[in-house]
Amino acid sequence: MGRYTSLVAVAAILAAPASAETLRDALAKAYRDNPTITAGRAQQRATDENVPIARAAGRPGVSATGSITDNLIRSGNSFTTPERIAQTGISLNVPVFSGGAVRNSVRAAETRVAAGQAGLRGTEATTFTNVVAAYNNVLRDEAIVSLNAQNVKVLETNLKAAQDRFQVGDLTRTDVAQSEARLSLARAQLQGAEASLIGSRENYVQLVGEAPGALEPPPPLPNLPASPDSAVDVALQENPDLIASRRQRDATRYDVKVAQASRLPTVGVGVGENYTSYLGSLGAGSGLGIGQNGAATSIGLNVSLPIFQGGRPAAQIRQAQALRSQAIENATAAERQVIAQTRSAYAMWRSAQEVIKSSETAVSANRLSLEGVRAENSVGNRTILDILNAEQELLNSQVTLVSARRDAYVAGFALLAAMGRAEARDLGLDGGPLYNPADNYDAVRNRISDFATGPAPSPIAPTTAKVPAQSATVTRPLDPELDTAVDRSAPLTTGEHTPNR
C-alpha cells in the first residue's frame, strides 16, 4: 500500500498545467527519445534472444542434403560404377540427454533477462536524474544571469552617480575608480554566468532532445525518507542496479553447472531417409537389368561419452567458478555503492535544506543592510566602497540561495532514484503507454521458426543537429523572493544633500 501511495504522490506532483514546459514534460520526452534509454531497450531485446538460443540446443534439428556426381573416368569393364549419381537425404536429430547443459543454459539466460530488465530500469532512473539536474541547472543559471544583470545595471547607476559627485567635488578619484573596478568585475561575472547558462541549456538539449522553453519551477518532491537508515532499507530492496547485480550473480550458478556438464555423456536419437538415383547410367549398355534408383531409411541412438579432452572441461569449470566468485564480489560492491549513494544523497539533501534556510536569512539581512548603507551614505556616514560591498554581499547570498535550491531538489530526486522510486511508473509520464521490456521477452522466448526475424533497425532518438545553438537570453522575470525592494536608483548616491567630506 505504501509503494502504491508513493507512486500516486510522485505522479500527482509532477502533473502541471500545459501552458509552459514542465519537469514532467521534459522527463516524458527523455523517456521517449533519449538515445541512452532507447539503446538500453535494444540491448535488452538482444539479451532476450539468449533464451530461445539456449533452448534451441535441446530441440530437434532437421537437415537436408543433396548432391549430383558425374564420374568422368571409369574402368573399361566396370558395370557397377555409374556415369552419374544423384543423392538426397533428410535427417532428424533429437537430443535426449546433455548432462543438464541445455537446462542450465536456459536458466542462466532467463536469469540474465531478469537482470537486464532491472538494469534497464536503472538506466531510466539515471537518465531521469540527469534530466532533473539539467532542468534545474537551467533554472538556476537563468536566475543567476538575471541577478548578475541586475547587479550590472545597479553598478552602472552607482558609477554614473559617483562620476557626477566627482564633478562637483563631493567624491575623490579613488571613489570613482572603486566603482569602475566593481562594475568591470560584475560584467565579467555576468559573462561567466551567461556562459554557464548556455552550457546548461546545451546539456538539456543533449538529454531531452529539444531546447528548453519557458520552464516552470519544479514541484515539491514527496515521500522523502525521514532518516538515512530508512532510505537504505528501501534501497536495498528496490534499487534496480542492485537487483540487476544480484541477478547476474545468480546466473553464474547455472554457468558452473553448464561447464560441469561437458564431462557427462550426451544421448540423441537420429532418423534419416536417403534416396539415390543413378540417372539410368548404372550398367548402361550391359543388358543387365540393374536398378537405377534406391532408398534407405535409418534410425539410431547416438551416445557420446567423453573420456579425455586434454583438461578442457576442468579449465572451463574453474573459469566458471572464478567468474561466479567475481559476480558475488560485484554484487557486494554494488550493495556498498547503493548504501553509500543513498546516504550521501540524503546528507546532501539535508545539507542543502539547511543552506536554503541560512541563505534566506542572509538574503533578508543583506537586503536590510544594503538599505541601511545606502541611507547612511546619503547623509555622509558611509562610503561608496561600503555600498559596493553591500551590493556584492547581497548578490552572493542570492546566488547561494538559488544554488542551494537547485542542489536540494537534485539531491532529493537522486535520493528517490537510489531508493528505486524515481522510475517511469513512479512519475506517471504522459506520451503513450510505458515501455514494458517483458512484452518483447514474452513474444520471443518460445519462438522456434528459423525465419521469424524482426524489423530492420531504424533510428528512434532524433538528432539534435537542427536544434539552434543556445543563447544566454533570459526572458523569465526574476523570482520576487530574489528581488529586492531597496531603492538602488541614482538619487540615493548623488549626495545632493550630503556635506562634503
URFENVEN-V430956 format. One record per helix or strand. SS is the DSSP state (alpha for helix, beta for strand). FROM is the first residue (numbers start at 0). TO is the last residue. If there is no record, write none. Layout:
((SS:FROM:TO) (SS:FROM:TO))
//
This chain:
((alpha:1:13) (beta:20:20) (alpha:22:32) (alpha:34:55) (beta:60:69) (beta:83:96) (alpha:100:166) (alpha:172:207) (beta:214:214) (alpha:227:237) (alpha:239:262) (beta:265:276) (beta:292:303) (alpha:311:377) (alpha:383:417) (alpha:423:426) (alpha:436:443) (alpha:489:492))
//
